[in-house]
């Protein structure tokens, strides 16, 4: 292990104590960050865990909407994001002004609907929503929407399609997709399955239907960890989600073997936004107390929707 990394890890540990800070990390962060984190999980777990943090400062190693959500649910806490440019292609695909216009068009045309929004969205979009879902609680929330209203699902069309299939609810789907999950190659997956007979394919519901159709299990990252844990004997798993998830799966279930499903051009499906967070940036944000997520006017309405959807 390079000495400089060891030094940075020691600095981060010391700074966490000095600054009364807790480090939260998503499964899609690099393994070296997950290893240092106090809490690691998917969006739902991290959102709920953030509300129970006793430290005065939260350092959120994820992307912008995640840190924003942590601040909304914890107004009194200082919430830091190592790199403010850590965005999300899904959040970018649904600008609040465009969603607002579309909702108004539906109302003008007499459509009665509720807006169910994936957590991968901005606070401004959450403020326009009736429900917020993660891949971990989406099916449960969909079943809470009254049968006599339509569902406008924003912004991931693949997750929306999957939820429509498993719940039987027809939906108006926003045309958004995750840049990482959309590029998995079904052809390469089929080749992998032939090379590894007896292997089990697990896929995130953000994947397109052609990947989900060839998968043995479809579920969010937390569900993947639990599912793999049900296998008693060493097994090969083909993993169709962000590549850093393999680090977590391997660390929790070391007896199994995990193989990334290739993308169209490579087997390196890593989110470039998640990758903006580094150990150096974690250290620097602790040292400087910035970049900080500050309270915005739209957070008040978003807070109400988030609490109803994720905490009750």
N, C-alpha and C positions, 0 to 999 in steps of 0.2 A: 504493500500500500504506500503510495507516495507520501512523503513526510508532510508536504504542504496541505494535503487533504486532512491528515490527522490533526494538524494545527488548526485548520478551519473548524473541524468538528469540535475540538476543545473550546475554541472561541465561542461557537454557537451555544454550547452547553453552559458556559460561564455567563454569557449575555442573557440567556433565558432566565437564569436565576437573578441576575442583577436587575433586569428590566421587568421582572414579574410577568414573564410571557410564557404562553403555551403555543406549541407548534402543531398545527393541523395539516395533514397532507392527504391528497387524493391518491387513489390507487394508480393513477396515470402519471404520477411523479417518478423521477428516476429513483432507483433503489436506494442510493446513498441519502436521499432526502427522506424517503419513507423510514429508513433505519433510524434516523435522528428524531422523527416526529413523536409527539406524545400521544396523538390520536391519528389513526389511519383508517380510511373508509371510503364509501361511496358518497354521493351527494346527500342522500337522505340521512345516513348515519352521521355525517359531519355536521349537517344542519342542526340535527337534534343534539349532538354532543356539544356544539358551540354554545347552546343555551345553558349548559351545566358547568361551563368553565368558571373557575373561581379567580383565575389570574386576571390582572387588569388589562393585559394586552394579548391579542390573538394574532399570530402570524399565520396567514392562510397560504399554504403552498398548493395552489391550484390555478384556476383562471379567474378573471375579473368578476363574473357573475356569482361565483362561489363566495369570494370575499365580501362582495356586496350583500349577499344573502346573510352572511354571518353578522355583518354590521346591522342590518335591518332587524334581525332577531335579538341583537344585543346592543341597543343604542348607547348604553353607558360604557361599553368596552372600546378600547382603541384597537382597530383592526388594520393590520398591515398586509400588503401584498408585495412580495419581493420585486415584481416587475409589473407595472401598470399596463404594459402592452400585451400582457398575457390575456388574449381575448378568446373568442369562440365563434367558429363559422356558423353554428346554429343560431346563436344570439344575433349575429350580424345579418342573418337572412330574414329577420322579422323586425324591422324598424317600427317603433311605436306609432309614428304618424301614419305609416302605411296600414298597420293593423287597425288603427282607429277609423280610417276611411273605409276599410273593408267591413268592419263591424257596422258602421253607419249605413252602408249600402244594403247589408242584410236586413237591418231593421226597417229601412225604407220599403223594402220588398216584402215586408210582413213576416219575416222569418223569426221565430222564437228560438233562441239558442243560449247556451252558456259557453263561455270560452274556457277551455281547459288548456293550460300552458305548461309545457315542459320547463323544468327549472333552468335549463340552458337558455336563458333569456335575460334581457335587461330588466332592471327594476321598473322602468317606464312601461314595459310590456306587462310585467306582473301586475302593475297597478290597473291595467285595463282588463284583467282576467277575473274569472269567478273561482277558479281552482288552479293550484300549482301542483304538478306531479313530478316525481322522479321515476326512474325505471323500477325502483323498489316498491313504490306505492301506487303506481299509475292504475293498475287494474282495479284496486280497491276504490280509488277515487272515481273512476269512470262509473262504477256500479252505484255510486251515490248520486249521480246526476239523474234528475227525474226523467221518466220515460217519455213524457209529453213535450220535451224540448230537444232540439237538435244540439249536437256538440260540434263546436268549432275547435279543432285541435291544432295547436301552434307550438313550435314551428316545424317539428320533425315529421315528415310524411311517412317515413319508414316505421317509426315507433307508433305513429297513429294508425297505420295500416295493420300492424301487428295487434294493437289493442282492439281494433275493430274486429279482427278475426277471433280473438280469445273471449271477447265479451258479447259479440253479436250486435254491438251498437254501430249503426252507420254514422259516419262522421264527415264533416267538411274539413278536408286536410289542407293545411298551409303547405306551400311548396318549398320546404327547407330540408336540408340534410347535413349530416356531419361529414366533414371532409375526410376524416380518417376511416369511418365505417363504410362509406360509400364506395371505396376503391378496392375492396377485397375482390380477388379473382375467383369466381366459382370454378373455372377450369382448373386452376392450380389447386384448389381445394379438393376436387375430385381426383387429381393425380396423387395428392398427399394421402387421401383415404385408401387408394390402391396400394401405395407403398407401405402403409401402416395398417394392415388389416387388423380389425379388432379395436382400432382407436376410436375415441369418443370426441365428437365435435361439439364445442360449446360456443355460442354466438350471442352477442349483445343485440337486443331488439332494435338498436339503431341501424343494424345491417339491413341491406335490401332483402326483398323476399327470396331471391334466388339463393342467397347464402343461408337464410333461415330454413328454407325448405330442405337443405342437405345437412342440417344440424340435428344432433340428438337432444340438445338442451338449449333453450333460448331464455336468457335472463340477464338482469343487471349484474354489476361486478360483485356485489355482496352475495347475491344468489349463486353466482359461479363458485365462489369460495365454499359455500355450504354444500353445493351439489357435488363438487369434487371430493369433499369430505365423506361422502356416502360410499365411496369405493374402497373396499378393504384391501384388495390386491393391487400391486403396482400396475398402472395403466398409462397408455399414451393418450394425451389430450391435444386436440387441434383447437387452437384458441383464436377466435375471430373477434378481437377487440383491440384496443390500444396496446401496443407491445409491452409497455411497462407493467401491465397486469400480470404478465408471466413471472416477473420477479416476486410479486406478492404470492401468487399461487405456489411457486416453488418453495418460498420460505415457510408457508403455512403447511404445505403438503409435500415434503421433500421426497417421499417414496415414489411419487409419480413423475412422469416425464411430460413436459409441455412444449408444444411446437407452434410457432406463430403461423397463422394462415397468411399466405403471401398476398400483397396488394398487386395491382396491375403491373407495377414496375419492379417491385422488390418485396422482401419480407421484413420491412422496417417501418411498419405502420405506427409511427409515433406522432403524437399531436405536437406540431411546432409551437403552439401556444403554451401548452403545459411545459414544454422544454425550455421556455424562457427563464423559468426559475432555476437557479443554480445555488450551490452552497455559498458561493461568494456573495450572491445577492441576498440570501437569507441572513448571512452575517451582517451585511451592510444595512439592511432595513432595521435589524435589531439595534445596531449601533446608532443609527441616525433617527430612528423613530419615524421613518418614511420609506416609501410612499404609503400614505394613509387613506383609507376609505372614509370620506366624511359624509355627514348626513345631508341628504338631498330632499327637496320638497315631495317628490314622488314616493319616497320611502314610507311615508305614513300610510298611504293606501296599500302599498305592497306588503307592509307588515301585517295588516289585517288579513289579507288573503293567504300569506305564508303561514301564519299561525293557525288559521282554520284548516289549512290543507295538510300541514306537516306535523303539527303539535297536538291536535285534538283528535 
